[in-house]
C-alpha cells in the first residue's frame, strides 16, 4: 500500500536541515520510544522506517513524502505515526486492518495485538484532545471505543487502566455537559444522572470518603454538586437527594428538603412541603434551618409556628430582611410572606431548570388561592 509519510517530520527536522542535524534527528528518534509494550518485530519495523527516512533525506533531500509499505510493516508504521501525532490516520488504517479476518502473520497474534495497541492509544490521544477542547462526551466516546477493542481481544491491560483513569477524570465534566443539554435531550439527561449516581456511589455519598478517581477534593465536589443543580429539574433533584439522604447524608437531606419545598410551592402540592418539613426537623438537629422551617410552616398554613421559628434564626442577614419587610417588627407575618416570595424568586428557582415557568412571580396569593391547596390545608388542620 502507498502511505504518505513526511520524512522530515519523522526525524524532527526542517527541509533546510544540515547533514549533522539529520544525524542528530536519527539518533533522537531511535532513542525516544514512548511506548514499550510492543513486540520486537514491530519495534524493528519502526527502526527500519526511521533509517529509511534518514537514508532518503541524506541521498535526496527533495524526496520523502510517499512510500510503499508491505502489510507486515504496518504495525511498525502505525507505531511511528502514533509517535508523530497522526492519530486519525492510525485509527483509520488500523481499524481497516483489524476488520480483516484474523490477521496473524507472526503465528502468535502479536501483529494484530500491536495494531490494536496503536489504535487504542490513538483513540486515547484523540480523547485527550477533545478534553482540552471541552468536548468531554466526544472524548469519552473515543475512550469507550478503545476500551471495547481491548476488552474484546483481551489485550493491553495497562493501557486499559490508563484509559479508565482518563474516563474517571472526564466523568464530572461529562455529567455537566450531559445535564446542561437542551430540555428535549432526555437520553442525555438520563445518562448524566446515571453517571452522577455512579460517582456518588464511588465516593460513598456527598460527604463520603470513597475514591471516585476524579481528583476532586470534598470541597470541590460540593461546589460541583451546587453547579449541577442549575441544570437539574426539581424531580431529578428530589429523586437523587432523597435517596442520598438515606446513606445518611446531612447535605443530601437539606437539598432534598429544599427541592421538596421548591416543587411543592411551584406546583401547588403542600403534601411535598410536609415531607420537607419532616426532613428539616432532622436537619435542624445540627444546622440552623429555622428560616426554611418557617417557610415550610407558612406554606402549610401554620402561621403562629412560622413566625415563632423565624425569630429563632441566628442568620442575622435573613432575619434583618424579614424584620425590615415587617415594618420594623410590627407585622412579622407580612415580613415573612414578602421574604418568602423574594426567596423563591432569587434563591430557589435559579437552582431548578424547570421551575421558573411554573410560578414565575413566586406569588403566595397564587399558591393559597388554589382550591387544591385550600382543601389540603383545611383537611390537615
C-alpha positions in Angstrom: 0.0 0.0 0.0 1.1 3.6 -0.6 1.3 5.7 2.5 2.1 9.4 2.9 5.0 9.8 5.4 6.8 13.1 5.9 10.4 12.0 6.4 11.3 15.5 7.8 8.7 15.0 10.4 9.9 11.5 11.2 13.4 12.9 12.0 12.0 16.1 13.6 14.0 18.4 11.2 13.2 21.0 8.7 13.9 20.8 4.9 16.9 23.1 5.5 18.5 20.6 7.9 22.2 20.0 7.6 23.8 16.5 7.5 24.7 16.9 11.2 21.1 17.8 12.1 19.8 14.8 10.1 22.2 12.5 12.0 21.1 14.1 15.3 17.4 13.6 14.3 18.0 10.0 13.5 19.7 9.4 16.9 17.0 11.3 18.8 14.1 9.3 17.2 15.8 5.9 17.6 16.4 6.7 21.3 13.0 8.1 22.1 10.4 5.3 22.3 7.4 6.5 24.3 5.5 3.1 24.2 7.3 -0.1 25.3 4.5 -2.7 25.2 5.1 -3.7 21.5 6.6 -6.8 20.1 10.3 -6.9 18.9 9.1 -7.3 15.3 7.1 -4.1 15.4 9.9 -2.2 17.1 12.3 -3.4 14.4 9.9 -2.2 11.7 9.8 1.2 13.3 13.6 1.4 13.3 13.7 0.4 9.7 11.3 3.1 8.7 13.3 5.7 10.7 16.5 4.6 8.9 14.7 4.7 5.6 13.7 8.4 6.3 17.3 9.2 7.2 18.8 7.5 4.1 16.3 9.0 1.8 16.9 12.6 3.0 20.6 12.1 3.1 20.7 10.9 -0.5 18.0 13.1 -2.0 16.6 15.9 0.2 13.7 16.6 -2.1 12.1 13.2 -1.6 10.3 11.6 1.3 6.6 12.1 1.1 5.2 8.7 -0.1 6.5 5.2 0.3 5.3 1.7 -0.4 4.5 -0.3 2.7 4.2 -4.1 2.9 1.4 -5.5 5.1 3.9 -6.9 7.5 5.3 -3.4 8.1 2.0 -1.9 9.0 2.3 -2.4 12.8 5.7 -0.6 12.8 4.3 2.2 10.6 1.3 2.7 12.9 3.6 2.9 15.9 5.7 5.6 14.2 2.6 7.5 13.1 1.3 7.4 16.6 4.5 9.0 17.9 4.2 11.7 15.2 0.7 12.6 16.4 -1.2 11.3 13.4 -3.9 9.8 15.5 -6.8 9.9 13.0 -4.6 8.2 10.3 -3.7 5.5 12.8 -7.3 4.9 13.7 -8.4 4.8 10.0 -5.6 2.5 8.8 -5.5 0.3 11.9 -9.3 -0.3 12.1 -9.4 -1.2 8.4 -6.7 -3.8 9.1 -8.4 -5.2 12.2 -11.6 -5.7 10.3 -9.9 -8.3 8.2 -10.4 -11.8 9.3 -7.9 -12.9 12.0 -4.7 -11.4 10.6 -1.9 -13.3 12.3 1.3 -13.0 10.3 3.7 -13.8 13.1 1.9 -17.0 14.1 1.4 -15.8 17.6 -1.1 -12.9 17.2 1.5 -10.3 18.1 1.0 -8.5 14.8 -2.7 -8.0 15.4 -2.2 -7.1 19.1 0.4 -4.4 18.1 -2.0 -2.8 15.7 -4.7 -2.9 18.3 -2.5 -1.2 20.8 -1.7 1.6 18.3 -5.4 2.1 17.5 -6.4 2.2 21.2 -3.6 4.6 22.0 -4.6 6.8 19.1 -8.2 6.8 20.5 -6.8 7.8 23.9 -4.9 10.7 22.5 -7.9 11.9 20.4 -9.9 11.8 23.7 -7.4 14.0 25.4 -7.5 16.5 22.6 -11.3 16.5 22.9 -10.9 17.1 26.7 -8.7 20.1 26.1 -11.3 21.4 23.7 -14.1 21.0 26.4 -15.8 18.3 24.3 -16.0 15.7 27.1 -18.7 13.4 25.8 -16.9 13.0 22.4 -13.8 12.3 24.3 -15.5 9.7 26.4 -16.9 8.0 23.3 -13.4 7.8 21.9 -12.2 6.2 25.1 -15.0 3.7 25.2 -14.3 2.6 21.6 -10.7 2.0 22.7 -11.8 0.0 25.8 -14.2 -2.1 23.7 -11.4 -3.0 21.3 -9.0 -4.0 24.0 -11.5 -5.9 26.1 -12.8 -7.8 23.1 -9.2 -9.0 22.3 -8.2 -9.4 25.9 -5.2 -7.2 25.3 -3.5 -4.1 26.8 -4.2 -4.4 30.5 -2.0 -1.5 31.4 -3.4 0.6 28.6 -7.0 -0.2 29.7 -6.1 1.1 33.2 -4.8 4.3 31.6 -7.9 4.7 29.5 -10.2 4.0 32.6 -8.3 6.6 34.6 -9.0 9.1 31.8 -12.7 8.2 31.9 -12.8 8.9 35.6 -11.1 12.3 35.1 -13.6 13.2 32.5 -16.7 12.0 34.4 -17.7 15.1 36.3 -17.3 17.2 33.1 -19.3 14.8 31.1 -22.1 15.0 33.7 -22.2 18.8 33.4 -22.2 18.6 29.6 -25.0 16.0 29.6 -27.2 17.6 32.1 -26.9 21.0 30.5 -28.2 19.7 27.2 -31.5 21.2 25.9 -34.8 20.2 27.6 -35.7 17.7 24.8 -32.4 15.8 25.2 -33.9 13.2 27.5 -31.4 10.5 26.8 -28.5 12.8 27.6 -30.1 13.8 30.9 -30.7 10.2 31.9 -27.1 9.3 31.1 -25.9 12.3 33.1 -27.9 11.3 36.1 -26.6 7.7 35.8 -23.0 8.9 35.7 -23.7 11.2 38.7 -25.1 8.3 40.7 -22.1 6.1 39.9 -19.8 8.9 41.0 -21.7 9.3 44.3 -21.6 5.6 44.8 -17.8 5.6 44.3 -17.5 8.4 46.8 -19.9 6.7 49.2 -22.1 9.8 49.2 -21.7 13.6 49.1 -19.7 13.6 52.3 -18.2 10.2 51.8 -14.6 9.1 52.0 -14.6 6.9 48.9 -12.4 7.5 45.8 -14.2 8.3 42.5 -10.7 8.9 40.9 -11.8 12.3 39.6 -9.2 14.1 41.8 -11.9 16.4 43.2 -11.5 17.2 46.8 -14.5 17.1 49.1 -14.8 20.9 48.8 -14.5 20.8 45.1 -17.1 18.1 44.9 -19.6 20.1 46.9 -19.1 23.0 44.5 -19.6 20.6 41.7 -23.0 19.5 43.2 -24.0 23.1 43.6 -23.2 23.8 40.0 -25.1 20.7 38.8 -28.3 21.8 40.5 -28.8 24.6 38.0 -29.1 22.0 35.2 -31.4 19.5 37.1 -35.1 19.5 37.3 -36.9 19.5 40.6 -37.9 15.9 40.1 -34.3 14.9 39.3 -33.1 16.6 42.5 -35.9 15.0 44.6 -35.2 11.5 43.4 -31.4 11.9 43.8 -31.2 13.7 47.1 -34.0 11.8 48.9 -32.2 8.6 48.0 -28.8 10.1 49.1 -30.2 11.2 52.4 -30.7 7.5 53.3 -26.9 6.9 53.4 -27.3 9.0 55.7 -26.2 12.4 54.3 -26.8 15.7 56.0 -26.3 17.7 52.9 -28.5 15.5 50.8 -31.2 15.7 53.4 -31.1 19.5 53.3 -31.1 19.6 49.5 -34.0 17.1 49.3 -36.0 19.4 51.7 -35.1 22.4 49.5 -36.3 20.6 46.4 -39.5 19.4 48.1 -40.3 23.0 49.2 -39.5 24.3 45.7 -41.6 21.7 43.8 -44.4 21.8 46.4 -44.8 25.6 46.1 -44.3 25.9 42.3 -46.8 23.1 41.6 -49.2 23.8 44.5 -48.6 20.5 46.3 -48.5 21.1 50.0 -48.0 17.4 50.6 -44.5 17.8 49.3 -43.9 20.7 51.7 -45.0 18.5 54.5 -42.3 15.9 53.6 -39.8 18.8 53.5 -40.9 19.8 57.0 -40.1 16.3 58.3 -36.6 16.4 56.8 -35.9 19.9 58.1 -36.7 18.8 61.6 -33.9 16.2 61.3 -31.5 18.7 59.6 -32.3 21.2 62.4 -30.5 18.9 64.9 -27.1 20.1 63.5 -27.9 23.2 61.4 -29.8 26.4 61.8 -32.6 25.9 59.3 -35.2 28.0 61.1 -35.9 30.2 58.1 -36.6 27.1 55.9 -38.7 25.6 58.6 -40.7 28.9 59.0 -41.3 29.0 55.2 -42.5 25.3 55.2 -44.9 26.0 58.1 -46.1 29.1 56.4 -46.9 27.2 53.2 -48.8 24.6 55.4 -50.9 27.4 56.9 -49.1 27.1 60.3 -48.8 30.9 60.8 -48.0 31.0 64.5 -45.3 28.4 64.3 -43.9 30.1 61.2 -43.5 33.5 63.0 -42.0 31.8 66.1 -39.4 29.9 64.0 -38.2 32.9 62.0 -37.4 34.7 65.2 -35.1 31.9 66.3 -32.7 32.0 63.4 -29.0 33.0 64.0 -28.7 34.1 60.4 -28.8 37.8 61.0 -28.9 38.9 57.4 -32.0 36.9 56.7 -33.7 38.0 59.9 -32.9 41.6 59.1 -34.7 41.3 55.7 -37.8 39.8 57.4 -37.7 42.5 60.1 -37.3 45.3 57.6 -40.2 44.0 55.4 -42.4 43.6 58.6 -42.4 47.4 59.2 -39.8 47.2 62.0 -41.2 44.0 63.5 -44.8 45.3 63.7 -46.1 42.5 61.4 -43.8 39.6 61.3 -46.2 37.6 59.2 -46.2 40.2 56.5 -42.4 40.4 56.6 -42.1 36.6 56.3 -44.5 36.5 53.4 -42.6 39.1 51.5 -39.3 37.5 52.3 -40.7 34.1 51.2 -41.7 35.4 47.8 -38.3 37.0 47.3 -36.6 33.8 48.5 -38.4 31.7 45.9 -37.6 34.1 43.0 -33.9 34.8 43.9 -32.6 31.8 45.9 -34.8 28.9 44.9 -35.9 28.9 41.3 -32.5 29.6 39.8 -31.3 26.2 41.1 -34.0 24.3 39.2 -34.1 24.3 35.4 -37.8 23.7 35.2 -39.5 25.8 38.0 -39.3 29.4 36.8 -42.1 29.0 34.3 -44.4 27.2 36.8 -44.9 30.1 39.2 -42.6 32.9 37.9 -43.9 35.6 40.3 -43.3 33.4 43.3 -46.7 34.7 44.5 -48.1 33.3 47.7 -51.5 34.5 46.7 -51.5 32.3 43.6 -50.5 29.4 45.9 -53.0 29.9 48.7 -56.0 30.6 46.4 -55.6 27.3 44.6 -58.6 25.2 45.6 -56.4 22.1 45.8 -54.1 23.8 48.3 -57.0 25.1 50.3 -58.7 21.7 50.5 -55.4 20.1 51.7 -54.7 22.7 54.3 -58.3 22.5 55.7 -58.2 18.8 55.9 -54.8 18.8 57.7 -55.6 21.4 60.4 
